[in-house]
Amino acid sequence: MSCKKAIGVAQNMKELFGEKLELNIYTTDSEEAQKYNFKSSTNVLLDQESVPLDVSTDKSKMKAFLSEKLAD
């Protein structure tokens, strides 16, 4: 369930932040994901850094996180 929730939050953040955020969604068995050797099915990265699961599945936490990280 956390995977679907994280995808929904990610799509919402893309709508909110627009061009400031590039969104790519991959399955854990995709070629792009293989290099990370993920241990779970739900993983969110920002600039190659892992985002905590509790942040990536919560719209308000993710908005605050991205607002700080994407500030110009």
PQR file with spaces between the fields and no chain letter, atoms N, CA, C, O and H, PARSE charges and radii, in Angstrom:
ATOM       1  N    MET     1       0.810   -1.200    0.000 -0.4000 1.5000
ATOM       2  CA   MET     1       0.000    0.000    0.000 -0.0000 2.0000
ATOM       3  C    MET     1       0.854    1.264    0.000  0.5500 1.7000
ATOM       4  O    MET     1       0.472    2.268   -0.602 -0.5500 1.4000
ATOM       5  N    SER     2       2.003    1.225    0.668 -0.4000 1.5000
ATOM       6  CA   SER     2       2.842    2.425    0.721 -0.0000 2.0000
ATOM       7  C    SER     2       3.360    2.825   -0.656  0.5500 1.7000
ATOM       8  O    SER     2       3.617    4.003   -0.900 -0.5500 1.4000
ATOM       9  H    SER     2       2.313    0.410    1.157  0.4000 1.0000
ATOM      10  N    CYS     3       3.515    1.855   -1.559 -0.4000 1.5000
ATOM      11  CA   CYS     3       3.994    2.160   -2.903 -0.0000 2.0000
ATOM      12  C    CYS     3       2.971    3.028   -3.643  0.5500 1.7000
ATOM      13  O    CYS     3       3.335    4.048   -4.229 -0.5500 1.4000
ATOM      14  H    CYS     3       3.306    0.898   -1.360  0.4000 1.0000
ATOM      15  N    LYS     4       1.706    2.632   -3.618 -0.4000 1.5000
ATOM      16  CA   LYS     4       0.665    3.421   -4.278 -0.0000 2.0000
ATOM      17  C    LYS     4       0.536    4.797   -3.642  0.5500 1.7000
ATOM      18  O    LYS     4       0.318    5.793   -4.332 -0.5500 1.4000
ATOM      19  H    LYS     4       1.410    1.803   -3.142  0.4000 1.0000
ATOM      20  N    LYS     5       0.671    4.843   -2.324 -0.4000 1.5000
ATOM      21  CA   LYS     5       0.568    6.116   -1.622 -0.0000 2.0000
ATOM      22  C    LYS     5       1.723    7.037   -2.020  0.5500 1.7000
ATOM      23  O    LYS     5       1.514    8.226   -2.258 -0.5500 1.4000
ATOM      24  H    LYS     5       0.848    4.034   -1.764  0.4000 1.0000
ATOM      25  N    ALA     6       2.934    6.494   -2.093 -0.4000 1.5000
ATOM      26  CA   ALA     6       4.103    7.285   -2.482 -0.0000 2.0000
ATOM      27  C    ALA     6       3.978    7.780   -3.921  0.5500 1.7000
ATOM      28  O    ALA     6       4.374    8.905   -4.224 -0.5500 1.4000
ATOM      29  H    ALA     6       3.103    5.527   -1.900  0.4000 1.0000
ATOM      30  N    ILE     7       3.437    6.960   -4.798 -0.4000 1.5000
ATOM      31  CA   ILE     7       3.237    7.382   -6.192 -0.0000 2.0000
ATOM      32  C    ILE     7       2.233    8.527   -6.246  0.5500 1.7000
ATOM      33  O    ILE     7       2.441    9.503   -6.967 -0.5500 1.4000
ATOM      34  H    ILE     7       3.115    6.046   -4.551  0.4000 1.0000
ATOM      35  N    GLY     8       1.147    8.412   -5.488 -0.4000 1.5000
ATOM      36  CA   GLY     8       0.151    9.481   -5.450 -0.0000 2.0000
ATOM      37  C    GLY     8       0.727   10.784   -4.923  0.5500 1.7000
ATOM      38  O    GLY     8       0.453   11.854   -5.466 -0.5500 1.4000
ATOM      39  H    GLY     8       0.978    7.620   -4.903  0.4000 1.0000
ATOM      40  N    VAL     9       1.523   10.695   -3.865 -0.4000 1.5000
ATOM      41  CA   VAL     9       2.171   11.881   -3.308 -0.0000 2.0000
ATOM      42  C    VAL     9       3.140   12.468   -4.338  0.5500 1.7000
ATOM      43  O    VAL     9       3.181   13.683   -4.525 -0.5500 1.4000
ATOM      44  H    VAL     9       1.745    9.825   -3.424  0.4000 1.0000
ATOM      45  N    ALA    10       3.914   11.619   -4.999 -0.4000 1.5000
ATOM      46  CA   ALA    10       4.876   12.090   -6.001 -0.0000 2.0000
ATOM      47  C    ALA    10       4.175   12.812   -7.145  0.5500 1.7000
ATOM      48  O    ALA    10       4.628   13.869   -7.585 -0.5500 1.4000
ATOM      49  H    ALA    10       3.881   10.632   -4.847  0.4000 1.0000
ATOM      50  N    GLN    11       3.080   12.250   -7.625 -0.4000 1.5000
ATOM      51  CA   GLN    11       2.338   12.897   -8.706 -0.0000 2.0000
ATOM      52  C    GLN    11       1.755   14.230   -8.258  0.5500 1.7000
ATOM      53  O    GLN    11       1.741   15.195   -9.022 -0.5500 1.4000
ATOM      54  H    GLN    11       2.712   11.392   -7.268  0.4000 1.0000
ATOM      55  N    ASN    12       1.278   14.283   -7.031 -0.4000 1.5000
ATOM      56  CA   ASN    12       0.758   15.530   -6.481 -0.0000 2.0000
ATOM      57  C    ASN    12       1.854   16.588   -6.389  0.5500 1.7000
ATOM      58  O    ASN    12       1.620   17.756   -6.698 -0.5500 1.4000
ATOM      59  H    ASN    12       1.289   13.499   -6.410  0.4000 1.0000
ATOM      60  N    MET    13       3.048   16.179   -5.965 -0.4000 1.5000
ATOM      61  CA   MET    13       4.174   17.114   -5.845 -0.0000 2.0000
ATOM      62  C    MET    13       4.616   17.616   -7.218  0.5500 1.7000
ATOM      63  O    MET    13       5.011   18.774   -7.356 -0.5500 1.4000
ATOM      64  H    MET    13       3.238   15.230   -5.715  0.4000 1.0000
ATOM      65  N    LYS    14       4.553   16.762   -8.224 -0.4000 1.5000
ATOM      66  CA   LYS    14       4.901   17.181   -9.582 -0.0000 2.0000
ATOM      67  C    LYS    14       3.938   18.260  -10.051  0.5500 1.7000
ATOM      68  O    LYS    14       4.356   19.242  -10.665 -0.5500 1.4000
ATOM      69  H    LYS    14       4.233   15.822   -8.112  0.4000 1.0000
ATOM      70  N    GLU    15       2.648   18.084   -9.765 -0.4000 1.5000
ATOM      71  CA   GLU    15       1.656   19.101  -10.116 -0.0000 2.0000
ATOM      72  C    GLU    15       1.932   20.403   -9.363  0.5500 1.7000
ATOM      73  O    GLU    15       1.818   21.489   -9.931 -0.5500 1.4000
ATOM      74  H    GLU    15       2.309   17.286   -9.267  0.4000 1.0000
ATOM      75  N    LEU    16       2.290   20.292   -8.102 -0.4000 1.5000
ATOM      76  CA   LEU    16       2.514   21.453   -7.256 -0.0000 2.0000
ATOM      77  C    LEU    16       3.787   22.215   -7.624  0.5500 1.7000
ATOM      78  O    LEU    16       3.777   23.444   -7.693 -0.5500 1.4000
ATOM      79  H    LEU    16       2.382   19.409   -7.640  0.4000 1.0000
ATOM      80  N    PHE    17       4.885   21.487   -7.862 -0.4000 1.5000
ATOM      81  CA   PHE    17       6.181   22.125   -8.100 -0.0000 2.0000
ATOM      82  C    PHE    17       6.529   22.273   -9.581  0.5500 1.7000
ATOM      83  O    PHE    17       7.491   22.963   -9.917 -0.5500 1.4000
ATOM      84  H    PHE    17       4.893   20.489   -7.807  0.4000 1.0000
ATOM      85  N    GLY    18       5.780   21.650  -10.450 -0.4000 1.5000
ATOM      86  CA   GLY    18       5.952   21.796  -11.894 -0.0000 2.0000
ATOM      87  C    GLY    18       7.355   21.508  -12.393  0.5500 1.7000
ATOM      88  O    GLY    18       7.908   20.439  -12.137 -0.5500 1.4000
ATOM      89  H    GLY    18       4.999   21.089  -10.177  0.4000 1.0000
ATOM      90  N    GLU    19       7.931   22.471  -13.110 -0.4000 1.5000
ATOM      91  CA   GLU    19       9.232   22.275  -13.758 -0.0000 2.0000
ATOM      92  C    GLU    19      10.405   22.182  -12.784  0.5500 1.7000
ATOM      93  O    GLU    19      11.497   21.775  -13.181 -0.5500 1.4000
ATOM      94  H    GLU    19       7.481   23.340  -13.319  0.4000 1.0000
ATOM      95  N    LYS    20      10.203   22.547  -11.532 -0.4000 1.5000
ATOM      96  CA   LYS    20      11.280   22.432  -10.547 -0.0000 2.0000
ATOM      97  C    LYS    20      11.562   20.978  -10.183  0.5500 1.7000
ATOM      98  O    LYS    20      12.592   20.669   -9.584 -0.5500 1.4000
ATOM      99  H    LYS    20       9.315   22.878  -11.210  0.4000 1.0000
ATOM     100  N    LEU    21      10.641   20.089  -10.549 -0.4000 1.5000
ATOM     101  CA   LEU    21      10.734   18.699  -10.134 -0.0000 2.0000
ATOM     102  C    LEU    21      10.583   17.779  -11.329  0.5500 1.7000
ATOM     103  O    LEU    21       9.587   17.849  -12.048 -0.5500 1.4000
ATOM     104  H    LEU    21       9.804   20.340  -11.035  0.4000 1.0000
ATOM     105  N    GLU    22      11.566   16.916  -11.544 -0.4000 1.5000
ATOM     106  CA   GLU    22      11.473   15.897  -12.580 -0.0000 2.0000
ATOM     107  C    GLU    22      11.018   14.616  -11.913  0.5500 1.7000
ATOM     108  O    GLU    22      11.618   14.181  -10.930 -0.5500 1.4000
ATOM     109  H    GLU    22      12.375   16.859  -10.959  0.4000 1.0000
ATOM     110  N    LEU    23       9.971   14.009  -12.430 -0.4000 1.5000
ATOM     111  CA   LEU    23       9.397   12.815  -11.826 -0.0000 2.0000
ATOM     112  C    LEU    23       9.575   11.623  -12.741  0.5500 1.7000
ATOM     113  O    LEU    23       9.165   11.652  -13.901 -0.5500 1.4000
ATOM     114  H    LEU    23       9.483   14.362  -13.228  0.4000 1.0000
ATOM     115  N    ASN    24      10.192   10.568  -12.213 -0.4000 1.5000
ATOM     116  CA   ASN    24      10.322    9.295  -12.913 -0.0000 2.0000
ATOM     117  C    ASN    24       9.875    8.211  -11.946  0.5500 1.7000
ATOM     118  O    ASN    24      10.290    8.197  -10.787 -0.5500 1.4000
ATOM     119  H    ASN    24      10.525   10.544  -11.270  0.4000 1.0000
ATOM     120  N    ILE    25       9.034    7.307  -12.420 -0.4000 1.5000
ATOM     121  CA   ILE    25       8.561    6.205  -11.583 -0.0000 2.0000
ATOM     122  C    ILE    25       9.007    4.905  -12.239  0.5500 1.7000
ATOM     123  O    ILE    25       8.708    4.643  -13.404 -0.5500 1.4000
ATOM     124  H    ILE    25       8.697    7.318  -13.362  0.4000 1.0000
ATOM     125  N    TYR    26       9.729    4.097  -11.467 -0.4000 1.5000
ATOM     126  CA   TYR    26      10.243    2.821  -11.955 -0.0000 2.0000
ATOM     127  C    TYR    26       9.861    1.699  -10.999  0.5500 1.7000
ATOM     128  O    TYR    26       9.697    1.918   -9.799 -0.5500 1.4000
ATOM     129  H    TYR    26       9.972    4.310  -10.521  0.4000 1.0000
ATOM     130  N    THR    27       9.723    0.510  -11.540 -0.4000 1.5000
ATOM     131  CA   THR    27       9.550   -0.659  -10.682 -0.0000 2.0000
ATOM     132  C    THR    27      10.918   -1.090  -10.178  0.5500 1.7000
ATOM     133  O    THR    27      11.934   -0.756  -10.787 -0.5500 1.4000
ATOM     134  H    THR    27       9.856    0.332  -12.515  0.4000 1.0000
ATOM     135  N    THR    28      10.958   -1.824   -9.081 -0.4000 1.5000
ATOM     136  CA   THR    28      12.248   -2.209   -8.497 -0.0000 2.0000
ATOM     137  C    THR    28      13.046   -3.143   -9.394  0.5500 1.7000
ATOM     138  O    THR    28      14.256   -3.280   -9.216 -0.5500 1.4000
ATOM     139  H    THR    28      10.133   -2.096   -8.587  0.4000 1.0000
ATOM     140  N    ASP    29      12.398   -3.784  -10.349 -0.4000 1.5000
ATOM     141  CA   ASP    29      13.125   -4.667  -11.258 -0.0000 2.0000
ATOM     142  C    ASP    29      13.519   -3.982  -12.561  0.5500 1.7000
ATOM     143  O    ASP    29      14.040   -4.634  -13.466 -0.5500 1.4000
ATOM     144  H    ASP    29      11.415   -3.673  -10.495  0.4000 1.0000
ATOM     145  N    SER    30      13.278   -2.677  -12.670 -0.4000 1.5000
ATOM     146  CA   SER    30      13.646   -1.943  -13.883 -0.0000 2.0000
ATOM     147  C    SER    30      15.159   -1.742  -13.947  0.5500 1.7000
ATOM     148  O    SER    30      15.851   -1.804  -12.930 -0.5500 1.4000
ATOM     149  H    SER    30      12.854   -2.148  -11.935  0.4000 1.0000
ATOM     150  N    GLU    31      15.649   -1.506  -15.136 -0.4000 1.5000
ATOM     151  CA   GLU    31      17.083   -1.274  -15.338 -0.0000 2.0000
ATOM     152  C    GLU    31      17.558   -0.056  -14.536  0.5500 1.7000
ATOM     153  O    GLU    31      18.648   -0.073  -13.965 -0.5500 1.4000
ATOM     154  H    GLU    31      15.087   -1.457  -15.962  0.4000 1.0000
ATOM     155  N    GLU    32      16.741    0.990  -14.497 -0.4000 1.5000
ATOM     156  CA   GLU    32      17.108    2.215  -13.787 -0.0000 2.0000
ATOM     157  C    GLU    32      17.246    1.984  -12.281  0.5500 1.7000
ATOM     158  O    GLU    32      18.098    2.597  -11.638 -0.5500 1.4000
ATOM     159  H    GLU    32      15.855    1.004  -14.961  0.4000 1.0000
ATOM     160  N    ALA    33      16.427    1.117  -11.724 -0.4000 1.5000
ATOM     161  CA   ALA    33      16.440    0.863  -10.282 -0.0000 2.0000
ATOM     162  C    ALA    33      17.505   -0.143   -9.862  0.5500 1.7000
ATOM     163  O    ALA    33      17.915   -0.149   -8.701 -0.5500 1.4000
ATOM     164  H    ALA    33      15.735    0.619  -12.246  0.4000 1.0000
ATOM     165  N    GLN    34      17.956   -0.983  -10.768 -0.4000 1.5000
ATOM     166  CA   GLN    34      18.906   -2.050  -10.441 -0.0000 2.0000
ATOM     167  C    GLN    34      20.181   -1.537   -9.774  0.5500 1.7000
ATOM     168  O    GLN    34      20.714   -2.193   -8.878 -0.5500 1.4000
ATOM     169  H    GLN    34      17.622   -0.978  -11.711  0.4000 1.0000
ATOM     170  N    LYS    35      20.671   -0.388  -10.192 -0.4000 1.5000
ATOM     171  CA   LYS    35      21.937    0.120   -9.664 -0.0000 2.0000
ATOM     172  C    LYS    35      21.866    0.527   -8.195  0.5500 1.7000
ATOM     173  O    LYS    35      22.899    0.695   -7.546 -0.5500 1.4000
ATOM     174  H    LYS    35      20.239    0.145  -10.920  0.4000 1.0000
ATOM     175  N    TYR    36      20.640    0.688   -7.664 -0.4000 1.5000
ATOM     176  CA   TYR    36      20.494    1.127   -6.275 -0.0000 2.0000
ATOM     177  C    TYR    36      20.410   -0.019   -5.276  0.5500 1.7000
ATOM     178  O    TYR    36      20.579    0.200   -4.077 -0.5500 1.4000
ATOM     179  H    TYR    36      19.801    0.551   -8.191  0.4000 1.0000
ATOM     180  N    ASN    37      20.154   -1.231   -5.744 -0.4000 1.5000
ATOM     181  CA   ASN    37      20.054   -2.392   -4.861 -0.0000 2.0000
ATOM     182  C    ASN    37      19.071   -2.134   -3.716  0.5500 1.7000
ATOM     183  O    ASN    37      19.395   -2.336   -2.546 -0.5500 1.4000
ATOM     184  H    ASN    37      20.017   -1.409   -6.718  0.4000 1.0000
ATOM     185  N    PHE    38      17.878   -1.688   -4.072 -0.4000 1.5000
ATOM     186  CA   PHE    38      16.846   -1.386   -3.079 -0.0000 2.0000
ATOM     187  C    PHE    38      16.473   -2.622   -2.278  0.5500 1.7000
ATOM     188  O    PHE    38      16.452   -3.732   -2.808 -0.5500 1.4000
ATOM     189  H    PHE    38      17.615   -1.524   -5.022  0.4000 1.0000
ATOM     190  N    LYS    39      16.178   -2.424   -0.998 -0.4000 1.5000
ATOM     191  CA   LYS    39      15.810   -3.517   -0.103 -0.0000 2.0000
ATOM     192  C    LYS    39      14.292   -3.651    0.057  0.5500 1.7000
ATOM     193  O    LYS    39      13.812   -4.678    0.536 -0.5500 1.4000
ATOM     194  H    LYS    39      16.195   -1.521   -0.568  0.4000 1.0000
ATOM     195  N    SER    40      13.532   -2.622   -0.339 -0.4000 1.5000
ATOM     196  CA   SER    40      12.075   -2.673   -0.211 -0.0000 2.0000
ATOM     197  C    SER    40      11.433   -2.251   -1.527  0.5500 1.7000
ATOM     198  O    SER    40      12.112   -1.788   -2.444 -0.5500 1.4000
ATOM     199  H    SER    40      13.922   -1.787   -0.728  0.4000 1.0000
ATOM     200  N    SER    41      10.127   -2.415   -1.605 -0.4000 1.5000
ATOM     201  CA   SER    41       9.441   -2.104   -2.858 -0.0000 2.0000
ATOM     202  C    SER    41       9.139   -0.619   -3.020  0.5500 1.7000
ATOM     203  O    SER    41       8.897   -0.167   -4.139 -0.5500 1.4000
ATOM     204  H    SER    41       9.575   -2.791   -0.861  0.4000 1.0000
ATOM     205  N    THR    42       9.146    0.144   -1.942 -0.4000 1.5000
ATOM     206  CA   THR    42       8.855    1.581   -2.016 -0.0000 2.0000
ATOM     207  C    THR    42      10.100    2.377   -1.673  0.5500 1.7000
ATOM     208  O    THR    42      10.586    2.337   -0.542 -0.5500 1.4000
ATOM     209  H    THR    42       9.342   -0.223   -1.033  0.4000 1.0000
ATOM     210  N    ASN    43      10.613    3.101   -2.663 -0.4000 1.5000
ATOM     211  CA   ASN    43      11.809    3.916   -2.495 -0.0000 2.0000
ATOM     212  C    ASN    43      11.637    5.203   -3.274  0.5500 1.7000
ATOM     213  O    ASN    43      11.249    5.183   -4.442 -0.5500 1.4000
ATOM     214  H    ASN    43      10.218    3.134   -3.581  0.4000 1.0000
ATOM     215  N    VAL    44      11.923    6.310   -2.636 -0.4000 1.5000
ATOM     216  CA   VAL    44      11.832    7.616   -3.285 -0.0000 2.0000
ATOM     217  C    VAL    44      13.191    8.288   -3.151  0.5500 1.7000
ATOM     218  O    VAL    44      13.783    8.332   -2.072 -0.5500 1.4000
ATOM     219  H    VAL    44      12.239    6.326   -1.687  0.4000 1.0000
ATOM     220  N    LEU    45      13.667    8.810   -4.276 -0.4000 1.5000
ATOM     221  CA   LEU    45      14.960    9.499   -4.294 -0.0000 2.0000
ATOM     222  C    LEU    45      14.761   10.937   -4.740  0.5500 1.7000
ATOM     223  O    LEU    45      13.907   11.228   -5.577 -0.5500 1.4000
ATOM     224  H    LEU    45      13.186    8.774   -5.152  0.4000 1.0000
ATOM     225  N    LEU    46      15.547   11.819   -4.180 -0.4000 1.5000
ATOM     226  CA   LEU    46      15.631   13.203   -4.632 -0.0000 2.0000
ATOM     227  C    LEU    46      17.106   13.495   -4.813  0.5500 1.7000
ATOM     228  O    LEU    46      17.876   13.443   -3.854 -0.5500 1.4000
ATOM     229  H    LEU    46      16.241   11.583   -3.500  0.4000 1.0000
ATOM     230  N    ASP    47      17.505   13.802   -6.039 -0.4000 1.5000
ATOM     231  CA   ASP    47      18.914   14.039   -6.349 -0.0000 2.0000
ATOM     232  C    ASP    47      19.787   12.881   -5.857  0.5500 1.7000
ATOM     233  O    ASP    47      20.828   13.093   -5.236 -0.5500 1.4000
ATOM     234  H    ASP    47      16.880   13.845   -6.818  0.4000 1.0000
ATOM     235  N    GLN    48      19.350   11.672   -6.143 -0.4000 1.5000
ATOM     236  CA   GLN    48      20.071   10.437   -5.821 -0.0000 2.0000
ATOM     237  C    GLN    48      20.130   10.113   -4.330  0.5500 1.7000
ATOM     238  O    GLN    48      20.796    9.156   -3.936 -0.5500 1.4000
ATOM     239  H    GLN    48      18.504   11.500   -6.647  0.4000 1.0000
ATOM     240  N    GLU    49      19.449   10.891   -3.501 -0.4000 1.5000
ATOM     241  CA   GLU    49      19.418   10.664   -2.058 -0.0000 2.0000
ATOM     242  C    GLU    49      18.052   10.111   -1.659  0.5500 1.7000
ATOM     243  O    GLU    49      17.022   10.570   -2.152 -0.5500 1.4000
ATOM     244  H    GLU    49      18.908   11.669   -3.820  0.4000 1.0000
ATOM     245  N    SER    50      18.049    9.132   -0.772 -0.4000 1.5000
ATOM     246  CA   SER    50      16.817    8.508   -0.318 -0.0000 2.0000
ATOM     247  C    SER    50      15.982    9.471    0.534  0.5500 1.7000
ATOM     248  O    SER    50      16.509   10.186    1.386 -0.5500 1.4000
ATOM     249  H    SER    50      18.886    8.759   -0.371  0.4000 1.0000
ATOM     250  N    VAL    51      14.676    9.469    0.285 -0.4000 1.5000
ATOM     251  CA   VAL    51      13.725   10.244    1.075 -0.0000 2.0000
ATOM     252  C    VAL    51      13.070    9.266    2.060  0.5500 1.7000
ATOM     253  O    VAL    51      12.618    8.200    1.640 -0.5500 1.4000
ATOM     254  H    VAL    51      14.248    8.888   -0.407  0.4000 1.0000
ATOM     255  N    PRO    52      13.006    9.595    3.341 -0.5600 1.5000
ATOM     256  CA   PRO    52      12.391    8.688    4.313  0.2800 2.0000
ATOM     257  C    PRO    52      10.959    8.312    3.912  0.5500 1.7000
ATOM     258  O    PRO    52      10.212    9.149    3.405 -0.5500 1.4000
ATOM     259  N    LEU    53      10.587    7.062    4.140 -0.4000 1.5000
ATOM     260  CA   LEU    53       9.276    6.560    3.752 -0.0000 2.0000
ATOM     261  C    LEU    53       8.149    7.366    4.386  0.5500 1.7000
ATOM     262  O    LEU    53       7.142    7.628    3.728 -0.5500 1.4000
ATOM     263  H    LEU    53      11.194    6.382    4.551  0.4000 1.0000
ATOM     264  N    ASP    54       8.293    7.764    5.645 -0.4000 1.5000
ATOM     265  CA   ASP    54       7.224    8.534    6.298 -0.0000 2.0000
ATOM     266  C    ASP    54       7.037    9.901    5.646  0.5500 1.7000
ATOM     267  O    ASP    54       5.946   10.470    5.705 -0.5500 1.4000
ATOM     268  H    ASP    54       9.111    7.551    6.179  0.4000 1.0000
ATOM     269  N    VAL    55       8.074   10.427    5.033 -0.4000 1.5000
ATOM     270  CA   VAL    55       7.977   11.707    4.313 -0.0000 2.0000
ATOM     271  C    VAL    55       7.378   11.469    2.928  0.5500 1.7000
ATOM     272  O    VAL    55       6.488   12.205    2.503 -0.5500 1.4000
ATOM     273  H    VAL    55       8.960    9.965    4.984  0.4000 1.0000
ATOM     274  N    SER    56       7.856   10.455    2.231 -0.4000 1.5000
ATOM     275  CA   SER    56       7.437   10.218    0.849 -0.0000 2.0000
ATOM     276  C    SER    56       5.993    9.740    0.714  0.5500 1.7000
ATOM     277  O    SER    56       5.454    9.733   -0.393 -0.5500 1.4000
ATOM     278  H    SER    56       8.578    9.856    2.577  0.4000 1.0000
ATOM     279  N    THR    57       5.360    9.342    1.807 -0.4000 1.5000
ATOM     280  CA   THR    57       3.970    8.890    1.755 -0.0000 2.0000
ATOM     281  C    THR    57       2.997    9.871    2.403  0.5500 1.7000
ATOM     282  O    THR    57       1.817    9.559    2.566 -0.5500 1.4000
ATOM     283  H    THR    57       5.798    9.347    2.706  0.4000 1.0000
ATOM     284  N    ASP    58       3.482   11.049    2.771 -0.4000 1.5000
ATOM     285  CA   ASP    58       2.643   12.055    3.436 -0.0000 2.0000
ATOM     286  C    ASP    58       2.731   13.371    2.657  0.5500 1.7000
ATOM     287  O    ASP    58       3.806   13.963    2.555 -0.5500 1.4000
ATOM     288  H    ASP    58       4.440   11.303    2.639  0.4000 1.0000
ATOM     289  N    LYS    59       1.610   13.824    2.113 -0.4000 1.5000
ATOM     290  CA   LYS    59       1.620   15.029    1.265 -0.0000 2.0000
ATOM     291  C    LYS    59       2.175   16.258    1.968  0.5500 1.7000
ATOM     292  O    LYS    59       2.975   16.991    1.387 -0.5500 1.4000
ATOM     293  H    LYS    59       0.737   13.344    2.196  0.4000 1.0000
ATOM     294  N    SER    60       1.766   16.492    3.199 -0.4000 1.5000
ATOM     295  CA   SER    60       2.226   17.715    3.873 -0.0000 2.0000
ATOM     296  C    SER    60       3.710   17.636    4.219  0.5500 1.7000
ATOM     297  O    SER    60       4.422   18.633    4.101 -0.5500 1.4000
ATOM     298  H    SER    60       1.116   15.896    3.671  0.4000 1.0000
ATOM     299  N    LYS    61       4.185   16.470    4.643 -0.4000 1.5000
ATOM     300  CA   LYS    61       5.611   16.310    4.953 -0.0000 2.0000
ATOM     301  C    LYS    61       6.457   16.432    3.688  0.5500 1.7000
ATOM     302  O    LYS    61       7.522   17.048    3.701 -0.5500 1.4000
ATOM     303  H    LYS    61       3.607   15.660    4.739  0.4000 1.0000
ATOM     304  N    MET    62       5.972   15.839    2.596 -0.4000 1.5000
ATOM     305  CA   MET    62       6.725   15.886    1.341 -0.0000 2.0000
ATOM     306  C    MET    62       6.746   17.302    0.788  0.5500 1.7000
ATOM     307  O    MET    62       7.763   17.739    0.248 -0.5500 1.4000
ATOM     308  H    MET    62       5.107   15.338    2.586  0.4000 1.0000
ATOM     309  N    LYS    63       5.639   18.022    0.915 -0.4000 1.5000
ATOM     310  CA   LYS    63       5.601   19.414    0.448 -0.0000 2.0000
ATOM     311  C    LYS    63       6.615   20.258    1.217  0.5500 1.7000
ATOM     312  O    LYS    63       7.348   21.044    0.617 -0.5500 1.4000
ATOM     313  H    LYS    63       4.813   17.666    1.353  0.4000 1.0000
ATOM     314  N    ALA    64       6.661   20.101    2.528 -0.4000 1.5000
ATOM     315  CA   ALA    64       7.621   20.850    3.349 -0.0000 2.0000
ATOM     316  C    ALA    64       9.052   20.457    2.994  0.5500 1.7000
ATOM     317  O    ALA    64       9.924   21.319    2.885 -0.5500 1.4000
ATOM     318  H    ALA    64       6.066   19.462    3.016  0.4000 1.0000
ATOM     319  N    PHE    65       9.295   19.164    2.815 -0.4000 1.5000
ATOM     320  CA   PHE    65      10.617   18.652    2.456 -0.0000 2.0000
ATOM     321  C    PHE    65      11.083   19.244    1.130  0.5500 1.7000
ATOM     322  O    PHE    65      12.203   19.742    1.024 -0.5500 1.4000
ATOM     323  H    PHE    65       8.586   18.464    2.903  0.4000 1.0000
ATOM     324  N    LEU    66      10.213   19.186    0.117 -0.4000 1.5000
ATOM     325  CA   LEU    66      10.583   19.696   -1.202 -0.0000 2.0000
ATOM     326  C    LEU    66      10.693   21.217   -1.234  0.5500 1.7000
ATOM     327  O    LEU    66      11.533   21.768   -1.946 -0.5500 1.4000
ATOM     328  H    LEU    66       9.303   18.781    0.203  0.4000 1.0000
ATOM     329  N    SER    67       9.852   21.886   -0.471 -0.4000 1.5000
ATOM     330  CA   SER    67       9.936   23.353   -0.409 -0.0000 2.0000
ATOM     331  C    SER    67      11.307   23.790    0.069  0.5500 1.7000
ATOM     332  O    SER    67      11.870   24.762   -0.434 -0.5500 1.4000
ATOM     333  H    SER    67       9.170   21.438    0.107  0.4000 1.0000
ATOM     334  N    GLU    68      11.839   23.072    1.039 -0.4000 1.5000
ATOM     335  CA   GLU    68      13.176   23.391    1.545 -0.0000 2.0000
ATOM     336  C    GLU    68      14.259   23.006    0.534  0.5500 1.7000
ATOM     337  O    GLU    68      15.185   23.780    0.292 -0.5500 1.4000
ATOM     338  H    GLU    68      11.381   22.282    1.448  0.4000 1.0000
ATOM     339  N    LYS    69      14.146   21.828   -0.047 -0.4000 1.5000
ATOM     340  CA   LYS    69      15.177   21.328   -0.957 -0.0000 2.0000
ATOM     341  C    LYS    69      15.205   22.051   -2.300  0.5500 1.7000
ATOM     342  O    LYS    69      16.268   22.202   -2.901 -0.5500 1.4000
ATOM     343  H    LYS    69      13.394   21.199    0.150  0.4000 1.0000
ATOM     344  N    LEU    70      14.047   22.495   -2.770 -0.4000 1.5000
ATOM     345  CA   LEU    70      13.963   23.104   -4.106 -0.0000 2.0000
ATOM     346  C    LEU    70      13.989   24.634   -4.069  0.5500 1.7000
ATOM     347  O    LEU    70      13.838   25.282   -5.104 -0.5500 1.4000
ATOM     348  H    LEU    70      13.184   22.372   -2.281  0.4000 1.0000
ATOM     349  N    ALA    71      14.178   25.203   -2.894 -0.4000 1.5000
ATOM     350  CA   ALA    71      14.211   26.662   -2.778 -0.0000 2.0000
ATOM     351  C    ALA    71      15.372   27.222   -3.587  0.5500 1.7000
ATOM     352  O    ALA    71      16.481   26.689   -3.557 -0.5500 1.4000
ATOM     353  H    ALA    71      14.301   24.676   -2.053  0.4000 1.0000
ATOM     354  N    ASP    72      15.107   28.281   -4.293 -0.4000 1.5000
ATOM     355  CA   ASP    72      16.158   28.910   -5.124 -0.0000 2.0000
ATOM     356  C    ASP    72      16.983   29.877   -4.349  0.5500 1.7000
ATOM     357  O    ASP    72      17.901   30.485   -4.898 -0.5500 1.4000
ATOM     358  H    ASP    72      14.206   28.715   -4.316  0.4000 1.0000
